[in-house]
Amino acid sequence: MAKPRYRDVKQGRVKIEQKEDNKIDFVTKGDYFKAVLTDSFMLLMPIMYLVFYIVYGSREEFAKHWQEGDLYILIGLIIVESLFLIIKGQTPGMRAFQIKLISLYTKKEPAPWLIIVRQILAKIVFLSFTWIVIFFRKDNRNLHDIILHTALVYDKNHS
């Protein structure tokens, strides 16, 4: 089929059919931040409790060794989030807002090693304030998702 002429399309005589198969429904900034906030309460708070009272015995002991304690909390959060993403495909916050993580190459769940690297990069991006990138992109992807070619999309299977 010949390519339609511009003036015919402009005047409405010819309709252009667009493929909807390759369209990716990226997550909005609002839903992304709500999912992160939900995960921070559902996952981070129990990890903090364990580090405060099981590892150090009290908040006062934690305060004496806060840098080491923060590292324990960060490593624990990376491990727990990675396990949720590898086993279930979603963290609790992502599940609440019907969000899933995909690889843009395969349009399926990423490999376990990619999930672990993504979670490590996500924490580095958060701590270095380069998460601001999300506000300048139309697809709402963050720096760690851009680097690893992953994306958070809406999950059509879970309603």
Contacts in CASP RR format, 6 or more apart in sequence:
PFRMAT RR
TARGET T0000
AUTHOR 0000-0000-0000
METHOD contacts of the structure
MODEL  1
MAKPRYRDVKQGRVKIEQKEDNKIDFVTKGDYFKAVLTDSFMLLMPIMYL
VFYIVYGSREEFAKHWQEGDLYILIGLIIVESLFLIIKGQTPGMRAFQIK
LISLYTKKEPAPWLIIVRQILAKIVFLSFTWIVIFFRKDNRNLHDIILHT
ALVYDKNHS
4 14 0 8 1.000
4 16 0 8 1.000
5 14 0 8 1.000
8 14 0 8 1.000
9 15 0 8 1.000
9 16 0 8 1.000
24 104 0 8 1.000
24 107 0 8 1.000
24 139 0 8 1.000
24 151 0 8 1.000
24 153 0 8 1.000
25 153 0 8 1.000
25 154 0 8 1.000
25 156 0 8 1.000
26 139 0 8 1.000
26 140 0 8 1.000
26 141 0 8 1.000
26 151 0 8 1.000
26 152 0 8 1.000
26 153 0 8 1.000
27 35 0 8 1.000
27 97 0 8 1.000
27 99 0 8 1.000
27 140 0 8 1.000
27 152 0 8 1.000
27 153 0 8 1.000
27 154 0 8 1.000
28 140 0 8 1.000
29 134 0 8 1.000
29 135 0 8 1.000
29 140 0 8 1.000
31 97 0 8 1.000
31 99 0 8 1.000
32 99 0 8 1.000
32 134 0 8 1.000
32 140 0 8 1.000
32 142 0 8 1.000
32 152 0 8 1.000
34 93 0 8 1.000
34 96 0 8 1.000
34 97 0 8 1.000
35 91 0 8 1.000
35 93 0 8 1.000
35 94 0 8 1.000
35 96 0 8 1.000
35 97 0 8 1.000
35 99 0 8 1.000
35 152 0 8 1.000
36 93 0 8 1.000
38 92 0 8 1.000
38 93 0 8 1.000
38 96 0 8 1.000
38 97 0 8 1.000
39 81 0 8 1.000
39 91 0 8 1.000
39 92 0 8 1.000
39 93 0 8 1.000
39 94 0 8 1.000
42 92 0 8 1.000
42 93 0 8 1.000
43 77 0 8 1.000
43 80 0 8 1.000
43 81 0 8 1.000
43 84 0 8 1.000
43 91 0 8 1.000
43 92 0 8 1.000
44 73 0 8 1.000
44 77 0 8 1.000
47 73 0 8 1.000
47 76 0 8 1.000
47 77 0 8 1.000
47 80 0 8 1.000
48 73 0 8 1.000
51 62 0 8 1.000
51 69 0 8 1.000
51 72 0 8 1.000
51 73 0 8 1.000
52 58 0 8 1.000
52 59 0 8 1.000
52 62 0 8 1.000
55 62 0 8 1.000
55 69 0 8 1.000
55 72 0 8 1.000
56 62 0 8 1.000
56 65 0 8 1.000
56 69 0 8 1.000
62 69 0 8 1.000
74 123 0 8 1.000
77 123 0 8 1.000
78 116 0 8 1.000
78 119 0 8 1.000
78 120 0 8 1.000
78 123 0 8 1.000
81 91 0 8 1.000
81 119 0 8 1.000
82 112 0 8 1.000
82 115 0 8 1.000
82 116 0 8 1.000
82 119 0 8 1.000
84 90 0 8 1.000
84 91 0 8 1.000
84 92 0 8 1.000
85 91 0 8 1.000
85 101 0 8 1.000
85 115 0 8 1.000
85 119 0 8 1.000
86 112 0 8 1.000
86 115 0 8 1.000
88 95 0 8 1.000
89 100 0 8 1.000
89 101 0 8 1.000
89 109 0 8 1.000
90 99 0 8 1.000
90 100 0 8 1.000
90 101 0 8 1.000
90 155 0 8 1.000
93 99 0 8 1.000
94 100 0 8 1.000
94 101 0 8 1.000
94 152 0 8 1.000
95 158 0 8 1.000
98 154 0 8 1.000
98 155 0 8 1.000
98 158 0 8 1.000
98 159 0 8 1.000
99 152 0 8 1.000
99 153 0 8 1.000
99 154 0 8 1.000
99 155 0 8 1.000
100 109 0 8 1.000
100 152 0 8 1.000
100 153 0 8 1.000
100 154 0 8 1.000
100 155 0 8 1.000
101 109 0 8 1.000
101 110 0 8 1.000
101 115 0 8 1.000
101 118 0 8 1.000
101 150 0 8 1.000
101 151 0 8 1.000
101 152 0 8 1.000
102 108 0 8 1.000
102 109 0 8 1.000
102 110 0 8 1.000
102 150 0 8 1.000
102 151 0 8 1.000
102 153 0 8 1.000
103 109 0 8 1.000
103 110 0 8 1.000
103 111 0 8 1.000
103 114 0 8 1.000
103 149 0 8 1.000
103 150 0 8 1.000
104 149 0 8 1.000
104 150 0 8 1.000
104 151 0 8 1.000
105 149 0 8 1.000
110 118 0 8 1.000
110 148 0 8 1.000
110 150 0 8 1.000
114 148 0 8 1.000
114 150 0 8 1.000
117 148 0 8 1.000
118 144 0 8 1.000
118 145 0 8 1.000
118 148 0 8 1.000
118 150 0 8 1.000
121 143 0 8 1.000
121 144 0 8 1.000
121 147 0 8 1.000
121 148 0 8 1.000
122 142 0 8 1.000
122 144 0 8 1.000
124 144 0 8 1.000
125 131 0 8 1.000
125 142 0 8 1.000
125 143 0 8 1.000
125 144 0 8 1.000
130 143 0 8 1.000
131 142 0 8 1.000
131 143 0 8 1.000
133 142 0 8 1.000
133 143 0 8 1.000
133 146 0 8 1.000
134 140 0 8 1.000
134 141 0 8 1.000
134 142 0 8 1.000
137 146 0 8 1.000
139 151 0 8 1.000
140 152 0 8 1.000
141 151 0 8 1.000
141 152 0 8 1.000
144 150 0 8 1.000
145 151 0 8 1.000
145 152 0 8 1.000
END
